[in-house]
């Protein structure tokens, strides 16, 4: 009986402790996953609204998971086909890395579309201000001048001003509608326009002249930004070449002298070295990109 007690109770308490710990870890993982999903859907919905894409935010998450799983499976198949002495633990590791790297790809695409749309909006804003100033000089009211821009065949400027005029028709004050558009567009140039219009309305200044000055300022900023972009083109190309060079050398040497490269794939020291190289290359690429990115 004493032997039963000595052998049963320690095992029971150990089993209970492991069960409670596993349950706690699972509950914590579910909580973290739920919070991450909620935040992901919220950010994805904002990004979809920014580029005016009518798609549920959950669809972006589904696409991200599908791309991640597809990339992991393809990486696992390619790794198994290319390695003579295929080891499942390395194949699963490479597949996991590929899947994790491909998961944010849809949102990166959304951010790229938003950036391109913002650049196009800033380029068209100067022409829109010219149209608005001409309409005001012709005797139109500010609402009629905004309607002229909303009806023009320029995208995305026409779409954004159409949303602005729709808010005005619903009874939203002009200042509030302009602030809403400013938060939606997130353009520094349009923020100048909003400030000029609100200031001119409050002080009774000539709005057409203020808009012409803002248009001239935007024109000069675009010219300087394009000049800076051209002058830093070589630096961006160097960042791409420096970032790609180690990986191209790795692929080339793996085909030319595979025996020499086996140490990098078949030993812990080699894998740690490859991981350190990847981290350092990414840090160098980000440092060069930070230097060549100049805000105007």
VOVEXKOL-617755 format. One record per residue (C-alpha): x, y, z; residue number from 1; chain; residue in one letter. Coordinates in nm, 2 decimals, m for minus. Example, Ala and Ser with C-alpha at 12.3 -4.5 7.8 and 13.67 -1.06 7.14 Angstrom:
BEGIN
+--------+--------+--------+-----+--------+--------+
!   east !  north !     up ! num ! chaine ! residu !
+--------+--------+--------+-----+--------+--------+
!   1.23 !  m0.45 !   0.78 !   1 !      A !      A !
!   1.37 !  m0.11 !   0.71 !   2 !      A !      S !
+--------+--------+--------+-----+--------+--------+
END
This chain:
BEGIN
+--------+--------+--------+-----+--------+--------+
!   east !  north !     up ! num ! chaine ! residu !
+--------+--------+--------+-----+--------+--------+
!   0.00 !   0.00 !   0.00 !   1 !      A !      X !
!   0.28 !   0.24 !   0.08 !   2 !      A !      X !
!   0.45 !   0.15 !  m0.25 !   3 !      A !      X !
!   0.12 !   0.23 !  m0.43 !   4 !      A !      X !
!   0.10 !   0.56 !  m0.25 !   5 !      A !      X !
!   0.47 !   0.64 !  m0.32 !   6 !      A !      X !
!   0.43 !   0.57 !  m0.69 !   7 !      A !      X !
!   0.08 !   0.70 !  m0.76 !   8 !      A !      X !
!   0.07 !   1.04 !  m0.60 !   9 !      A !      X !
!   0.39 !   1.18 !  m0.75 !  10 !      A !      X !
!   0.28 !   1.06 !  m1.10 !  11 !      A !      X !
!  m0.07 !   1.21 !  m1.05 !  12 !      A !      X !
!   0.06 !   1.55 !  m0.94 !  13 !      A !      X !
!   0.32 !   1.55 !  m1.22 !  14 !      A !      X !
!   0.04 !   1.47 !  m1.47 !  15 !      A !      X !
!  m0.19 !   1.73 !  m1.33 !  16 !      A !      X !
!   0.09 !   1.99 !  m1.34 !  17 !      A !      X !
!   0.18 !   1.91 !  m1.70 !  18 !      A !      X !
!  m0.19 !   1.92 !  m1.80 !  19 !      A !      X !
!  m0.25 !   2.26 !  m1.63 !  20 !      A !      X !
!   0.07 !   2.40 !  m1.79 !  21 !      A !      X !
!  m0.03 !   2.28 !  m2.13 !  22 !      A !      X !
!  m0.39 !   2.41 !  m2.09 !  23 !      A !      X !
!  m0.25 !   2.75 !  m1.98 !  24 !      A !      X !
!  m0.01 !   2.76 !  m2.28 !  25 !      A !      X !
!  m0.29 !   2.67 !  m2.52 !  26 !      A !      X !
!  m0.53 !   2.94 !  m2.38 !  27 !      A !      X !
!  m0.25 !   3.20 !  m2.39 !  28 !      A !      X !
!  m0.18 !   3.10 !  m2.76 !  29 !      A !      X !
!  m0.55 !   3.13 !  m2.85 !  30 !      A !      X !
!  m0.57 !   3.47 !  m2.67 !  31 !      A !      X !
!  m0.26 !   3.60 !  m2.86 !  32 !      A !      X !
!  m0.39 !   3.46 !  m3.19 !  33 !      A !      X !
!  m0.73 !   3.63 !  m3.14 !  34 !      A !      X !
!  m0.57 !   3.96 !  m3.05 !  35 !      A !      X !
!  m0.34 !   3.94 !  m3.35 !  36 !      A !      X !
!  m0.63 !   3.85 !  m3.58 !  37 !      A !      X !
!  m0.84 !   4.14 !  m3.45 !  38 !      A !      X !
!  m0.55 !   4.39 !  m3.50 !  39 !      A !      X !
!  m0.47 !   4.24 !  m3.84 !  40 !      A !      X !
!  m0.83 !   4.27 !  m3.97 !  41 !      A !      X !
!  m0.85 !   4.63 !  m3.84 !  42 !      A !      X !
!  m0.53 !   4.74 !  m4.01 !  43 !      A !      X !
!  m0.62 !   4.55 !  m4.33 !  44 !      A !      X !
!  m0.96 !   4.72 !  m4.34 !  45 !      A !      X !
!  m0.80 !   5.06 !  m4.31 !  46 !      A !      X !
!  m0.55 !   4.98 !  m4.59 !  47 !      A !      X !
!  m0.84 !   4.85 !  m4.81 !  48 !      A !      X !
!  m1.03 !   5.18 !  m4.75 !  49 !      A !      X !
!  m0.72 !   5.38 !  m4.83 !  50 !      A !      X !
!  m0.69 !   5.23 !  m5.18 !  51 !      A !      X !
!  m1.08 !   5.21 !  m5.22 !  52 !      A !      X !
!  m1.09 !   4.83 !  m5.27 !  53 !      A !      X !
!  m1.42 !   4.68 !  m5.19 !  54 !      A !      X !
!  m1.31 !   4.36 !  m5.02 !  55 !      A !      X !
!  m1.37 !   4.22 !  m4.67 !  56 !      A !      X !
!  m1.07 !   4.25 !  m4.45 !  57 !      A !      X !
!  m1.10 !   3.88 !  m4.36 !  58 !      A !      X !
!  m1.03 !   3.80 !  m4.73 !  59 !      A !      X !
!  m0.69 !   3.96 !  m4.70 !  60 !      A !      X !
!  m0.61 !   3.73 !  m4.40 !  61 !      A !      X !
!  m0.73 !   3.43 !  m4.60 !  62 !      A !      X !
!  m0.51 !   3.53 !  m4.89 !  63 !      A !      X !
!  m0.21 !   3.58 !  m4.66 !  64 !      A !      X !
!  m0.25 !   3.23 !  m4.51 !  65 !      A !      X !
!  m0.30 !   3.07 !  m4.85 !  66 !      A !      X !
!   0.02 !   3.24 !  m4.99 !  67 !      A !      X !
!   0.21 !   3.15 !  m4.68 !  68 !      A !      X !
!   0.11 !   2.78 !  m4.70 !  69 !      A !      X !
!   0.17 !   2.76 !  m5.07 !  70 !      A !      X !
!   0.51 !   2.91 !  m5.03 !  71 !      A !      X !
!   0.60 !   2.67 !  m4.75 !  72 !      A !      X !
!   0.48 !   2.37 !  m4.95 !  73 !      A !      X !
!   0.67 !   2.48 !  m5.27 !  74 !      A !      X !
!   0.99 !   2.54 !  m5.06 !  75 !      A !      X !
!   0.96 !   2.20 !  m4.90 !  76 !      A !      X !
!   0.92 !   2.03 !  m5.24 !  77 !      A !      X !
!   1.21 !   2.22 !  m5.39 !  78 !      A !      X !
!   1.43 !   2.15 !  m5.09 !  79 !      A !      X !
!   1.35 !   1.78 !  m5.11 !  80 !      A !      X !
!   1.41 !   1.77 !  m5.48 !  81 !      A !      X !
!   1.74 !   1.96 !  m5.47 !  82 !      A !      X !
!   1.91 !   1.79 !  m5.17 !  83 !      A !      X !
!   2.05 !   1.44 !  m5.22 !  84 !      A !      X !
!   2.05 !   1.36 !  m4.85 !  85 !      A !      X !
!   1.73 !   1.53 !  m4.76 !  86 !      A !      X !
!   1.67 !   1.59 !  m4.39 !  87 !      A !      X !
!   1.31 !   1.66 !  m4.29 !  88 !      A !      X !
!   1.40 !   1.89 !  m4.00 !  89 !      A !      X !
!   1.59 !   2.12 !  m4.24 !  90 !      A !      X !
!   1.32 !   2.10 !  m4.50 !  91 !      A !      X !
!   1.05 !   2.19 !  m4.24 !  92 !      A !      X !
!   1.27 !   2.48 !  m4.11 !  93 !      A !      X !
!   1.32 !   2.62 !  m4.46 !  94 !      A !      X !
!   0.95 !   2.58 !  m4.53 !  95 !      A !      X !
!   0.86 !   2.76 !  m4.21 !  96 !      A !      X !
!   1.10 !   3.05 !  m4.29 !  97 !      A !      X !
!   0.95 !   3.08 !  m4.64 !  98 !      A !      X !
!   0.60 !   3.08 !  m4.51 !  99 !      A !      X !
!   0.67 !   3.34 !  m4.25 ! 100 !      A !      X !
!   0.84 !   3.56 !  m4.51 ! 101 !      A !      X !
!   0.55 !   3.53 !  m4.75 ! 102 !      A !      X !
!   0.27 !   3.59 !  m4.50 ! 103 !      A !      X !
!   0.28 !   3.97 !  m4.50 ! 104 !      A !      X !
!   0.30 !   3.99 !  m4.88 ! 105 !      A !      X !
!  m0.06 !   4.09 !  m4.95 ! 106 !      A !      X !
!  m0.04 !   4.37 !  m4.70 ! 107 !      A !      X !
!   0.29 !   4.48 !  m4.85 ! 108 !      A !      X !
!   0.11 !   4.50 !  m5.18 ! 109 !      A !      X !
!  m0.17 !   4.71 !  m5.03 ! 110 !      A !      X !
!   0.08 !   4.95 !  m4.88 ! 111 !      A !      X !
!   0.26 !   4.97 !  m5.22 ! 112 !      A !      X !
!  m0.07 !   5.05 !  m5.39 ! 113 !      A !      X !
!  m0.14 !   5.32 !  m5.13 ! 114 !      A !      X !
!   0.20 !   5.48 !  m5.18 ! 115 !      A !      X !
!   0.16 !   5.48 !  m5.56 ! 116 !      A !      X !
!  m0.19 !   5.63 !  m5.53 ! 117 !      A !      X !
!  m0.06 !   5.90 !  m5.29 ! 118 !      A !      X !
!   0.21 !   5.99 !  m5.54 ! 119 !      A !      X !
!  m0.04 !   6.02 !  m5.82 ! 120 !      A !      X !
!  m0.27 !   6.22 !  m5.60 ! 121 !      A !      X !
!   0.01 !   6.47 !  m5.52 ! 122 !      A !      X !
!   0.10 !   6.51 !  m5.89 ! 123 !      A !      X !
!  m0.27 !   6.58 !  m5.98 ! 124 !      A !      X !
!  m0.33 !   6.81 !  m5.69 ! 125 !      A !      X !
!  m0.16 !   7.10 !  m5.86 ! 126 !      A !      X !
!  m0.39 !   7.08 !  m6.16 ! 127 !      A !      X !
!  m0.69 !   7.05 !  m5.94 ! 128 !      A !      X !
!  m0.59 !   7.37 !  m5.75 ! 129 !      A !      X !
!  m0.55 !   7.55 !  m6.08 ! 130 !      A !      X !
!  m0.90 !   7.44 !  m6.18 ! 131 !      A !      X !
!  m1.04 !   7.55 !  m5.84 ! 132 !      A !      X !
!  m0.87 !   7.89 !  m5.86 ! 133 !      A !      X !
!  m1.00 !   7.95 !  m6.21 ! 134 !      A !      X !
!  m1.35 !   7.86 !  m6.10 ! 135 !      A !      X !
!  m1.34 !   8.10 !  m5.81 ! 136 !      A !      X !
!  m1.21 !   8.38 !  m6.03 ! 137 !      A !      X !
!  m1.50 !   8.31 !  m6.27 ! 138 !      A !      X !
!  m1.75 !   8.38 !  m5.98 ! 139 !      A !      X !
!  m1.82 !   8.03 !  m5.86 ! 140 !      A !      X !
!  m1.86 !   7.95 !  m5.50 ! 141 !      A !      X !
!  m1.63 !   7.73 !  m5.31 ! 142 !      A !      X !
!  m1.88 !   7.44 !  m5.32 ! 143 !      A !      X !
!  m1.92 !   7.48 !  m5.70 ! 144 !      A !      X !
!  m1.55 !   7.49 !  m5.75 ! 145 !      A !      X !
!  m1.52 !   7.16 !  m5.55 ! 146 !      A !      X !
!  m1.79 !   7.02 !  m5.77 ! 147 !      A !      X !
!  m1.59 !   7.11 !  m6.08 ! 148 !      A !      X !
!  m1.29 !   6.91 !  m5.95 ! 149 !      A !      X !
!  m1.52 !   6.62 !  m5.85 ! 150 !      A !      X !
!  m1.66 !   6.59 !  m6.20 ! 151 !      A !      X !
!  m1.32 !   6.60 !  m6.37 ! 152 !      A !      X !
!  m1.18 !   6.29 !  m6.53 ! 153 !      A !      X !
!  m0.87 !   6.26 !  m6.30 ! 154 !      A !      X !
!  m0.81 !   5.97 !  m6.08 ! 155 !      A !      X !
!  m0.76 !   5.95 !  m5.78 ! 156 !      A !      X !
!  m0.81 !   6.33 !  m5.73 ! 157 !      A !      X !
!  m1.16 !   6.32 !  m5.88 ! 158 !      A !      X !
!  m1.27 !   6.03 !  m5.66 ! 159 !      A !      X !
!  m1.15 !   6.19 !  m5.34 ! 160 !      A !      X !
!  m1.31 !   6.52 !  m5.42 ! 161 !      A !      X !
!  m1.63 !   6.34 !  m5.51 ! 162 !      A !      X !
!  m1.64 !   6.18 !  m5.17 ! 163 !      A !      X !
!  m1.58 !   6.53 !  m5.03 ! 164 !      A !      X !
!  m1.88 !   6.68 !  m5.22 ! 165 !      A !      X !
!  m2.10 !   6.39 !  m5.11 ! 166 !      A !      X !
!  m2.03 !   6.47 !  m4.75 ! 167 !      A !      X !
!  m2.11 !   6.84 !  m4.82 ! 168 !      A !      X !
!  m2.45 !   6.73 !  m4.97 ! 169 !      A !      X !
!  m2.52 !   6.53 !  m4.66 ! 170 !      A !      X !
!  m2.49 !   6.85 !  m4.45 ! 171 !      A !      X !
!  m2.13 !   6.81 !  m4.32 ! 172 !      A !      X !
!  m1.96 !   7.15 !  m4.27 ! 173 !      A !      X !
!  m1.69 !   7.24 !  m4.52 ! 174 !      A !      X !
!  m1.41 !   7.26 !  m4.26 ! 175 !      A !      X !
!  m1.51 !   6.92 !  m4.12 ! 176 !      A !      X !
!  m1.54 !   6.76 !  m4.46 ! 177 !      A !      X !
!  m1.19 !   6.89 !  m4.55 ! 178 !      A !      X !
!  m1.04 !   6.76 !  m4.23 ! 179 !      A !      X !
!  m1.21 !   6.42 !  m4.30 ! 180 !      A !      X !
!  m1.05 !   6.41 !  m4.65 ! 181 !      A !      X !
!  m0.72 !   6.51 !  m4.51 ! 182 !      A !      X !
!  m0.72 !   6.22 !  m4.26 ! 183 !      A !      X !
!  m0.83 !   5.99 !  m4.54 ! 184 !      A !      X !
!  m0.57 !   6.09 !  m4.79 ! 185 !      A !      X !
!  m0.28 !   6.15 !  m4.55 ! 186 !      A !      X !
!  m0.11 !   6.39 !  m4.79 ! 187 !      A !      X !
!   0.12 !   6.66 !  m4.67 ! 188 !      A !      X !
!   0.05 !   6.87 !  m4.98 ! 189 !      A !      X !
!  m0.33 !   6.85 !  m4.93 ! 190 !      A !      X !
!  m0.28 !   6.94 !  m4.56 ! 191 !      A !      X !
!  m0.14 !   7.27 !  m4.69 ! 192 !      A !      X !
!  m0.45 !   7.31 !  m4.91 ! 193 !      A !      X !
!  m0.68 !   7.25 !  m4.61 ! 194 !      A !      X !
!  m0.49 !   7.50 !  m4.40 ! 195 !      A !      X !
!  m0.51 !   7.76 !  m4.67 ! 196 !      A !      X !
!  m0.88 !   7.72 !  m4.73 ! 197 !      A !      X !
!  m0.97 !   7.73 !  m4.36 ! 198 !      A !      X !
!  m0.75 !   8.03 !  m4.29 ! 199 !      A !      X !
!  m0.88 !   8.22 !  m4.59 ! 200 !      A !      X !
!  m1.24 !   8.15 !  m4.49 ! 201 !      A !      X !
!  m1.17 !   8.26 !  m4.13 ! 202 !      A !      X !
!  m0.97 !   8.58 !  m4.21 ! 203 !      A !      X !
!  m1.17 !   8.68 !  m4.52 ! 204 !      A !      X !
!  m0.87 !   8.66 !  m4.75 ! 205 !      A !      X !
!  m0.87 !   8.61 !  m5.13 ! 206 !      A !      X !
!  m0.91 !   8.23 !  m5.16 ! 207 !      A !      X !
!  m0.80 !   8.21 !  m5.53 ! 208 !      A !      X !
!  m0.47 !   8.38 !  m5.46 ! 209 !      A !      X !
!  m0.41 !   8.16 !  m5.16 ! 210 !      A !      X !
!  m0.47 !   7.85 !  m5.37 ! 211 !      A !      X !
!  m0.24 !   7.97 !  m5.65 ! 212 !      A !      X !
!   0.04 !   8.02 !  m5.39 ! 213 !      A !      X !
!  m0.02 !   7.68 !  m5.25 ! 214 !      A !      X !
!  m0.01 !   7.53 !  m5.60 ! 215 !      A !      X !
!   0.32 !   7.70 !  m5.66 ! 216 !      A !      X !
!   0.46 !   7.56 !  m5.34 ! 217 !      A !      X !
!   0.34 !   7.21 !  m5.43 ! 218 !      A !      X !
!   0.49 !   7.25 !  m5.78 ! 219 !      A !      X !
!   0.83 !   7.34 !  m5.62 ! 220 !      A !      X !
!   0.81 !   7.05 !  m5.38 ! 221 !      A !      X !
!   0.74 !   6.80 !  m5.65 ! 222 !      A !      X !
!   1.03 !   6.94 !  m5.86 ! 223 !      A !      X !
!   1.27 !   6.91 !  m5.56 ! 224 !      A !      X !
!   1.14 !   6.56 !  m5.47 ! 225 !      A !      X !
!   1.19 !   6.44 !  m5.83 ! 226 !      A !      X !
!   1.54 !   6.58 !  m5.83 ! 227 !      A !      X !
!   1.63 !   6.42 !  m5.50 ! 228 !      A !      X !
!   1.48 !   6.09 !  m5.63 ! 229 !      A !      X !
!   1.71 !   6.11 !  m5.94 ! 230 !      A !      X !
!   2.02 !   6.20 !  m5.74 ! 231 !      A !      X !
!   1.96 !   5.91 !  m5.50 ! 232 !      A !      X !
!   1.89 !   5.65 !  m5.77 ! 233 !      A !      X !
!   2.25 !   5.52 !  m5.76 ! 234 !      A !      X !
!   2.24 !   5.47 !  m5.39 ! 235 !      A !      X !
!   1.92 !   5.27 !  m5.42 ! 236 !      A !      X !
!   2.07 !   5.06 !  m5.69 ! 237 !      A !      X !
!   2.38 !   5.00 !  m5.47 ! 238 !      A !      X !
!   2.15 !   4.89 !  m5.19 ! 239 !      A !      X !
!   1.98 !   4.63 !  m5.41 ! 240 !      A !      X !
!   2.31 !   4.51 !  m5.55 ! 241 !      A !      X !
!   2.48 !   4.48 !  m5.21 ! 242 !      A !      X !
!   2.18 !   4.30 !  m5.07 ! 243 !      A !      X !
!   2.16 !   4.05 !  m5.36 ! 244 !      A !      X !
!   2.53 !   3.99 !  m5.40 ! 245 !      A !      X !
!   2.58 !   3.74 !  m5.11 ! 246 !      A !      X !
!   2.28 !   3.53 !  m5.21 ! 247 !      A !      X !
!   2.39 !   3.53 !  m5.58 ! 248 !      A !      X !
!   2.74 !   3.42 !  m5.47 ! 249 !      A !      X !
!   2.59 !   3.15 !  m5.25 ! 250 !      A !      X !
!   2.38 !   3.01 !  m5.54 ! 251 !      A !      X !
!   2.68 !   3.03 !  m5.78 ! 252 !      A !      X !
!   2.93 !   2.86 !  m5.55 ! 253 !      A !      X !
!   2.67 !   2.60 !  m5.47 ! 254 !      A !      X !
!   2.66 !   2.50 !  m5.84 ! 255 !      A !      X !
!   3.03 !   2.54 !  m5.90 ! 256 !      A !      X !
!   3.17 !   2.38 !  m5.59 ! 257 !      A !      X !
!   2.90 !   2.20 !  m5.39 ! 258 !      A !      X !
!   3.15 !   2.01 !  m5.18 ! 259 !      A !      X !
!   3.29 !   2.34 !  m5.05 ! 260 !      A !      X !
!   2.94 !   2.47 !  m4.96 ! 261 !      A !      X !
!   2.83 !   2.16 !  m4.78 ! 262 !      A !      X !
!   2.97 !   2.29 !  m4.45 ! 263 !      A !      X !
!   2.72 !   2.58 !  m4.46 ! 264 !      A !      X !
!   2.42 !   2.34 !  m4.49 ! 265 !      A !      X !
!   2.53 !   2.04 !  m4.30 ! 266 !      A !      X !
!   2.67 !   2.19 !  m3.98 ! 267 !      A !      X !
!   2.54 !   2.40 !  m3.70 ! 268 !      A !      X !
!   2.83 !   2.65 !  m3.74 ! 269 !      A !      X !
!   2.75 !   2.69 !  m4.11 ! 270 !      A !      X !
!   2.38 !   2.75 !  m4.06 ! 271 !      A !      X !
!   2.45 !   3.00 !  m3.78 ! 272 !      A !      X !
!   2.69 !   3.18 !  m4.02 ! 273 !      A !      X !
!   2.43 !   3.19 !  m4.29 ! 274 !      A !      X !
!   2.17 !   3.33 !  m4.05 ! 275 !      A !      X !
!   2.42 !   3.60 !  m3.93 ! 276 !      A !      X !
!   2.50 !   3.69 !  m4.29 ! 277 !      A !      X !
!   2.13 !   3.72 !  m4.37 ! 278 !      A !      X !
!   2.07 !   3.95 !  m4.07 ! 279 !      A !      X !
!   2.37 !   4.17 !  m4.15 ! 280 !      A !      X !
!   2.27 !   4.20 !  m4.52 ! 281 !      A !      X !
!   1.92 !   4.31 !  m4.42 ! 282 !      A !      X !
!   2.06 !   4.56 !  m4.17 ! 283 !      A !      X !
!   2.30 !   4.70 !  m4.44 ! 284 !      A !      X !
!   2.02 !   4.72 !  m4.69 ! 285 !      A !      X !
!   1.79 !   4.91 !  m4.44 ! 286 !      A !      X !
!   2.08 !   5.14 !  m4.35 ! 287 !      A !      X !
!   2.15 !   5.24 !  m4.71 ! 288 !      A !      X !
!   1.77 !   5.28 !  m4.78 ! 289 !      A !      X !
!   1.74 !   5.50 !  m4.47 ! 290 !      A !      X !
!   2.03 !   5.72 !  m4.60 ! 291 !      A !      X !
!   1.89 !   5.75 !  m4.95 ! 292 !      A !      X !
!   1.54 !   5.82 !  m4.83 ! 293 !      A !      X !
!   1.52 !   6.20 !  m4.80 ! 294 !      A !      X !
!   1.19 !   6.37 !  m4.71 ! 295 !      A !      X !
!   1.12 !   6.69 !  m4.90 ! 296 !      A !      X !
+--------+--------+--------+-----+--------+--------+
END
